[in-house]
Amino acid sequence: MGRLLSSRRRHPLAAIAVLVAVLFTAGGAYAALAPSTTQNVQAASSTQIEEGRQLFAVGCSSCHGLNGEGQVQEDGEVLGPSLIGVGAASVDFQVGTGRMPLAAPSAQAERKPPSYNQRQIDSLSAFVASLAPGPAEPDEEWLDTSQGNVARGGELFRTNCSQCHNTTGQGGALTMGQFAPNLTGVEPKHIYEAMITGPQAMPVFNDNTVTPEDKRDIIAFLESVQNEPDPGGLAIGRAGPVAEGLWAWLVGIGLLIGMATWIVTRSSKA
């Protein structure tokens, strides 16, 4: 028997036979252990998508269509744009910041308390994401601002964002009745999602243009600005050095004129 096994081991196909046996064994073990978990994940995902579909039909379909295809009125005005391909990140941003559902057509949707809780928002995001591939919600890794470089984030923000949002993220006026919103108090996730989806007048900063590390640094900078104390007294809206310098100049000139008027008046009475 020992000689028989020894001769078999030397056979040219012995190694292949052992490899096939190992693969069948590993595959059988995985099939026995994995299916229940996989099925549960798929069921949970399907349930979430279905819940999102129902919420969408009630709160969003009147403008965006039952399947997110969008709606255009007879006069050519877009009642609601197509949501096919906008991704979960766009839905989480728009609904999570209260911009959607929109109460009435306007030049720009403004931030307000959300109409849905986070579970419902996640379901709506899952449904829209199921329509076509699009930007996904960011990983927690890129929202951890403790790992961000504040100084570098400030440079990136001033280069890419300050033209519209001001040097400290206080916002500013745009054309056609639109505006760059104030970024104070905005959640890091929503800032990140705005960068990758480009809502309304904002351009899209994809990962090739502004990397995830860059986005994290920008968010870290904005948080540092919000938490910065005001040792000098009035913050004057933190509108930046130009506006603050103009304010100081106007106040200074006003005081000088007032003082000169007072001196002249006193002199004339004397």
C-alpha positions, 0 to 999 in steps of 0.5 A: 500500500505504501509503495502504491501511494508513493507511486501515485504521488509521483504521477504528473497529475497528482498536484492538479488533483490535490489542487482541485480537491482543495478548491472543491473543499474551500468552495463547499465550505463557503457555500455552506456558510456564506449564502444566508449572510448574502441573502440577508444583505440583498433582502435588506437592500431590496427592502430599502429600495422599495421603501425609497420608491414608495417615498419617492412616489408620494413626495417627489414624483409630481416633479421628477416623474415616477421613475426619476425621468423628470418632467417638462411642461408644455411650454418647455419649462422644466418642472423637475430635472431627471434624477437618473445618474445623479447618485445617492450623494446628490439625494442625500445632499438635497434632501438632507439639507432641506432643499428638497422637496421644493415648495415652489419654483424659485431661482435657488433652493435654500437650506432649511430643516429636512422634511425626512428623517435620516432613514427615509433619506437613506431609502430615497438615496438607495432608490435613486442610486438603483436607477443608474450609477452615480456619485456615492455618499462619501466614506467616513474616512474622508469626513474625519477632519481631525486628519485634515491639513487646515493650512493646505485646506485654506489654500485649496479653498481660496483657490477653488471656492473663495470666488463665490463663497468668500474667503471664509465661507460666508457666501456671496451673490451670483447672477440670475438671482442665485447665490453661493450659500453660507457654509457655516454650520453645514455638516462635513458630509453635505459639504463633501457631497456638494463638491462631488455633485455640483448642485445648481450653479456650483461646478463639480469637483470630482476626485480627479480635480480635487482628491478626497484628501483635498476635500477633507482638508477644505472641510477641516479649514472651514471647521477651523474658521467656524471655531476660531475665536474673535479676540478683537471683539466684533467679528463683522460677519467674518467677511474677509480682509477687504470688507473688514478693511472697508468697514474700518476705513469708513468708521475711521473716516466717519469719526474724523469727520465727526471730530472735525465738525465738533471742533469747528462748531466749538470754535465758531461758538467761542 
